[in-house]
Every structure is written in C-alpha cells, then in structure tokens.
Amino acid sequence: MSHEALIVSGARTAIGTAFKGSLVDVDALELGTKAVAEAVRRSGIAPELFDDVVMGESLYGGGAIGRYAAIEAGLVNAPGIAHNRHCASGLAAVQTAASSIIAGMDRVVVAGGAQSSSTAPKTNRRVPGTDEWEEDWLAPSHRETPDAPIRDMTITVGWNAAVKAGITREEMDAWALRSHQRAFAGIDSGAFKEEIFPLEVTRRDGTSFTFDVDEHPRRSTSLEKLASLKPLHPEIPGFSITAGNSAGVNDAAAALVLTGRPFAEEHGLEPLATVRAWGSVGVPPAETGLAPSGAITKALDRAGLTTGDVALWEINEAFASVPIAACRTLGLDEGIVNVLGSGCSLGHPIAMTGARMVLTLIHELRRRGGGIGVAAMCAGGGMGSAVVLDVPA
C-alpha cells in the first residue's frame, strides 16, 4: 500500500459560456480527451504506465467518458470509468483515484471531469404506467417535493440555503460582485496561466482560434447592476435568487494525475500536493445548499485537522448563498474563501468544477508558500463533498 496519494500534474481548459461561448461546438468527449492528454503530458509519465482514467460525468448522457478519453489520449492500456455525483462528480473522481492509490491497487491514475452543457443530449422516456412519452426527460436526483423541485435548483439549493441560513439579497449580490472582481484579478495577474492550457478550437466556418482565458466573468458587473436583476421566482414572497447571484451554465474540462510516493520517487516526480482526506455527506434534498458544511467537518476530522488549520478554501458558488452559509455555519474567514472567484464568476461546468477547484487550490497555495487547502461543494439530491489537500512549501 502507498498510504499516500500525491497529485503530480494537472491541467484544465478555460471555461466557456454555454450555448453562445467559445466551446459551444466542442463536446464533453473532446474536452475530456484534451484535458487528460495535457495532464499526462505535463506529468512526464509514459502513457503505458497509467492504470486507470476516472472522469466526472453529469447531465451529459452517460457512457464511460473515462475510457473514451483514455483511448483518444493514448492511454489504451488504461480502462476508464465515468463518475456521476452530480455537481461533485469531478471531486468524486479525484477521491476515487486517491483511494485506489492509497490502497495499493493502482500506481498512476488520471482523474477529472468534463462538461459540455452546450452539446448535452436531450432524452425522453415512456412515463411508467402509461403509453405517454415525456420529452426532454432528465434523470432525477431525488423524488420531488414542494420544497425541493427536481428541475429548479434555484429553489432546492439557492433559496432554501438563503432562508435557512438567514442570508439577504444584499449579501448574495455583494458576494457575487466580489467573485467577479477576484476572478478578473486572477485573470489580469496571470494566476490561471499555470492551470489552463491553450485549446485550439475550430469554428463552424472552418477557421480556428486559441481559447485560453475564462470567458464567463463580467468586468462591468456592479452592485447596481446586480441589484437591478429580477428575482427568478417573483411569485414567491421575498425570493432573492437572481441570475447574478447564481452560477453560470458552462463548458470545460480538467484532469489531474495522481500517484503514490514510491512511484513518484522512482520516476523523479515532484508532488504538487498530497490528498490528506476527503468526506461526503447526505442531507435532505431541500437542504442541499447547506451540505458542504457537513462534508468539510467530516473531511477535516478524518485528516485530524480543524478549520483553523486551513490556509485557503474553495467552496463552489452554485449559488452565492452556498459559500455564505458554509462560512456562517463554520465561522470561516471569507477573505480566504474563493480568492480567485468561483461559480458566480468563473462559471460552473458541472462535472468539471470539482477538479478545477482542486487544481486552482494547488496553484494558489504554491504561490503563497504552501499549506492546507479544502475544496468543498454541494451536489444535487442532498449531497455534499470535500477534499483536504496539503501543498508543500
């Protein structure tokens, strides 16, 4: 057994805005393949040495995207698997890869996630007990209830979290604005350059361009503009979730290479981070937006750490209410949460986001001299997940 899981390389595409952005015609299979291939290239490990490829997949239509990416990226000897833990799918892929390394079952694994909301297939099904067909059917994460609709996360996640944690519209808008400001500070300073690789994209007319800058953040965002946006459910008294304090709908992919210390030393690899621990929890679906707090507590307990030991946090902004609720519940310093933006600004390519958060944490902690980082997020159906990383100085 290795007893340690090390991350030795990683790469991601820039994040595109779904349906109208730069990646509108690039499907998840292509995005995943490119991210896996680049992470492998950066690792310097021979393709034939890889044991597996684990890729997060959510709302894309099924299929073993890990195997597809393995073949196309030249890792034919590695099998592949698709993980679906809804929004936490990319994070689950990292956890699964780490567990296999620690158990000594695998020596080198690629883990990540890919999302193409722009090209996700639409499905239909026959309604049980009838001869009627439901169009645009989406596999549910839970049985629908009035307080937890299965197709409206603005209520199930965003609004419920805001109500239960006592979060105001003004607080959510202020968080969203800061998210955009931090994202642009990162873009302008070049903070994302180490994690993003340039992707050559072919337009419909046959011409091509290089995509290497996250395009979803809005530089012109202001509190006044955010405050002017209409609530997404004006019929609900006091409803304060808007398009501005919600995550975007996006396309992107990310991948990381994990191995154990014996393999890393044998091949002269420099560890970027150690996966110290992880934890996932379930809560009632109507409390999905509050789930990160429980996952964080579980993961830190397993690592033998407390919130005071954490230098940086990534808590996905599925809605601004989610990280605010976690900060309020756990007493976190908002100044070290999502220091380069998150879902409200960078966007939320669902199956990719967890892997992106891990990659961003690693690089930002390295710039700051190392330390403990935690990536956490909620996931559809009343789930939360978190990973604890240790980045060497």
Solvent accessible surface area in square Angstrom, and as a share of the most:
residue,aa,sasa,rsa
1,M,168,0.75
2,S,24,0.15
3,H,131,0.58
4,E,56,0.25
5,A,0,0.00
6,L,0,0.00
7,I,0,0.00
8,V,14,0.08
9,S,5,0.03
10,G,4,0.04
11,A,0,0.00
12,R,0,0.00
13,T,0,0.00
14,A,0,0.00
15,I,1,0.00
16,G,0,0.00
17,T,19,0.11
18,A,5,0.04
19,F,134,0.56
20,K,155,0.66
21,G,16,0.15
22,S,29,0.19
23,L,0,0.00
24,V,36,0.21
25,D,72,0.37
26,V,18,0.10
27,D,50,0.26
28,A,0,0.00
29,L,49,0.24
30,E,73,0.33
31,L,0,0.00
32,G,0,0.00
33,T,13,0.07
34,K,79,0.34
35,A,0,0.00
36,V,0,0.00
37,A,37,0.28
38,E,25,0.11
39,A,0,0.00
40,V,10,0.06
41,R,163,0.59
42,R,79,0.29
43,S,8,0.05
44,G,67,0.64
45,I,9,0.04
46,A,37,0.29
47,P,56,0.35
48,E,108,0.48
49,L,71,0.36
50,F,5,0.02
51,D,49,0.25
52,D,29,0.15
53,V,0,0.00
54,V,4,0.02
55,M,0,0.00
56,G,0,0.00
57,E,10,0.05
58,S,1,0.01
59,L,69,0.34
60,Y,27,0.10
61,G,58,0.56
62,G,44,0.42
63,G,61,0.58
64,A,53,0.41
65,I,3,0.02
66,G,0,0.00
67,R,77,0.28
68,Y,92,0.35
69,A,0,0.00
70,A,0,0.00
71,I,79,0.40
72,E,104,0.46
73,A,21,0.16
74,G,41,0.39
75,L,1,0.00
76,V,88,0.50
77,N,110,0.56
78,A,1,0.01
79,P,73,0.46
80,G,21,0.21
81,I,75,0.38
82,A,34,0.26
83,H,42,0.19
84,N,89,0.46
85,R,81,0.30
86,H,42,0.19
87,C,25,0.15
88,A,0,0.00
89,S,0,0.00
90,G,0,0.00
91,L,0,0.00
92,A,7,0.06
93,A,0,0.00
94,V,0,0.00
95,Q,10,0.04
96,T,48,0.28
97,A,1,0.01
98,A,0,0.00
99,S,49,0.32
100,S,23,0.15
101,I,1,0.01
102,I,50,0.25
103,A,39,0.30
104,G,39,0.37
105,M,150,0.67
106,D,33,0.17
107,R,125,0.46
108,V,0,0.00
109,V,1,0.00
110,V,0,0.00
111,A,0,0.00
112,G,0,0.00
113,G,0,0.00
114,A,0,0.00
115,Q,2,0.01
116,S,0,0.00
117,S,16,0.11
118,S,22,0.14
119,T,48,0.28
120,A,31,0.24
121,P,75,0.47
122,K,163,0.69
123,T,64,0.37
124,N,74,0.38
125,R,87,0.32
126,R,115,0.42
127,V,49,0.28
128,P,87,0.55
129,G,83,0.80
130,T,56,0.32
131,D,126,0.65
132,E,118,0.53
133,W,150,0.53
134,E,58,0.26
135,E,115,0.51
136,D,73,0.38
137,W,66,0.23
138,L,74,0.37
139,A,59,0.46
140,P,71,0.44
141,S,36,0.23
142,H,25,0.11
143,R,214,0.78
144,E,96,0.43
145,T,60,0.35
146,P,137,0.86
147,D,76,0.39
148,A,1,0.01
149,P,21,0.13
150,I,43,0.22
151,R,127,0.46
152,D,33,0.17
153,M,59,0.26
154,T,24,0.14
155,I,25,0.13
156,T,0,0.00
157,V,6,0.03
158,G,0,0.00
159,W,43,0.15
160,N,17,0.09
161,A,1,0.01
162,A,1,0.01
163,V,84,0.49
164,K,105,0.44
165,A,22,0.17
166,G,52,0.50
167,I,12,0.06
168,T,66,0.38
169,R,45,0.16
170,E,123,0.55
171,E,64,0.29
172,M,0,0.00
173,D,5,0.02
174,A,48,0.37
175,W,12,0.04
176,A,0,0.00
177,L,26,0.13
178,R,69,0.25
179,S,3,0.02
180,H,14,0.06
181,Q,105,0.46
182,R,44,0.16
183,A,0,0.00
184,F,30,0.12
185,A,60,0.46
186,G,1,0.01
187,I,36,0.18
188,D,94,0.49
189,S,88,0.57
190,G,20,0.19
191,A,10,0.08
192,F,9,0.04
193,K,154,0.65
194,E,91,0.41
195,E,0,0.00
196,I,14,0.07
197,F,13,0.05
198,P,84,0.53
199,L,8,0.04
200,E,114,0.51
201,V,7,0.04
202,T,88,0.51
203,R,112,0.41
204,R,195,0.71
205,D,108,0.56
206,G,56,0.54
207,T,69,0.40
208,S,67,0.43
209,F,51,0.21
210,T,66,0.38
211,F,12,0.05
212,D,65,0.34
213,V,74,0.42
214,D,6,0.03
215,E,61,0.27
216,H,37,0.16
217,P,11,0.07
218,R,156,0.57
219,R,152,0.56
220,S,74,0.48
221,T,23,0.13
222,S,32,0.21
223,L,82,0.41
224,E,129,0.58
225,K,109,0.46
226,L,7,0.03
227,A,65,0.51
228,S,86,0.55
229,L,69,0.34
230,K,169,0.72
231,P,43,0.27
232,L,79,0.39
233,H,37,0.16
234,P,104,0.65
235,E,122,0.55
236,I,47,0.24
237,P,121,0.76
238,G,66,0.63
239,F,8,0.03
240,S,9,0.06
241,I,0,0.00
242,T,0,0.00
243,A,72,0.56
244,G,11,0.11
245,N,0,0.00
246,S,14,0.09
247,A,22,0.17
248,G,15,0.14
249,V,86,0.50
250,N,0,0.00
251,D,0,0.00
252,A,0,0.00
253,A,0,0.00
254,A,0,0.00
255,A,0,0.00
256,L,0,0.00
257,V,0,0.00
258,L,0,0.00
259,T,0,0.00
260,G,4,0.04
261,R,87,0.32
262,P,86,0.54
263,F,6,0.02
264,A,1,0.01
265,E,121,0.54
266,E,118,0.53
267,H,74,0.33
268,G,69,0.67
269,L,31,0.15
270,E,116,0.52
271,P,31,0.19
272,L,23,0.11
273,A,0,0.00
274,T,21,0.12
275,V,4,0.02
276,R,96,0.35
277,A,8,0.06
278,W,57,0.20
279,G,0,0.00
280,S,30,0.19
281,V,34,0.20
282,G,62,0.60
283,V,42,0.24
284,P,77,0.48
285,P,41,0.26
286,A,13,0.10
287,E,58,0.26
288,T,1,0.00
289,G,2,0.02
290,L,49,0.24
291,A,1,0.00
292,P,1,0.01
293,S,12,0.07
294,G,33,0.32
295,A,0,0.00
296,I,0,0.00
297,T,64,0.37
298,K,74,0.32
299,A,0,0.00
300,L,5,0.03
301,D,100,0.52
302,R,144,0.53
303,A,15,0.12
304,G,66,0.64
305,L,28,0.14
306,T,89,0.52
307,T,49,0.28
308,G,72,0.69
309,D,68,0.35
310,V,9,0.05
311,A,43,0.33
312,L,1,0.01
313,W,4,0.01
314,E,3,0.01
315,I,0,0.00
316,N,1,0.01
317,E,1,0.00
318,A,11,0.08
319,F,17,0.07
320,A,0,0.00
321,S,0,0.00
322,V,0,0.00
323,P,0,0.00
324,I,7,0.03
325,A,1,0.01
326,A,2,0.01
327,C,5,0.03
328,R,111,0.40
329,T,93,0.54
330,L,43,0.22
331,G,65,0.63
332,L,19,0.09
333,D,88,0.46
334,E,64,0.29
335,G,39,0.38
336,I,44,0.22
337,V,0,0.00
338,N,3,0.01
339,V,21,0.12
340,L,13,0.07
341,G,0,0.00
342,S,0,0.00
343,G,0,0.00
344,C,6,0.03
345,S,0,0.00
346,L,0,0.00
347,G,1,0.01
348,H,13,0.06
349,P,1,0.01
350,I,34,0.17
351,A,0,0.00
352,M,0,0.00
353,T,1,0.01
354,G,0,0.00
355,A,0,0.00
356,R,2,0.01
357,M,0,0.00
358,V,0,0.00
359,L,0,0.00
360,T,1,0.01
361,L,3,0.02
362,I,0,0.00
363,H,15,0.07
364,E,18,0.08
365,L,1,0.00
366,R,89,0.32
367,R,102,0.37
368,R,130,0.47
369,G,43,0.42
370,G,15,0.15
371,G,25,0.24
372,I,20,0.10
373,G,0,0.00
374,V,0,0.00
375,A,0,0.00
376,A,0,0.00
377,M,0,0.00
378,C,3,0.02
379,A,0,0.00
380,G,10,0.09
381,G,17,0.17
382,G,1,0.01
383,M,51,0.23
384,G,0,0.00
385,S,0,0.00
386,A,0,0.00
387,V,0,0.00
388,V,0,0.00
389,L,0,0.00
390,D,43,0.22
391,V,2,0.01
392,P,67,0.42
393,A,125,0.97
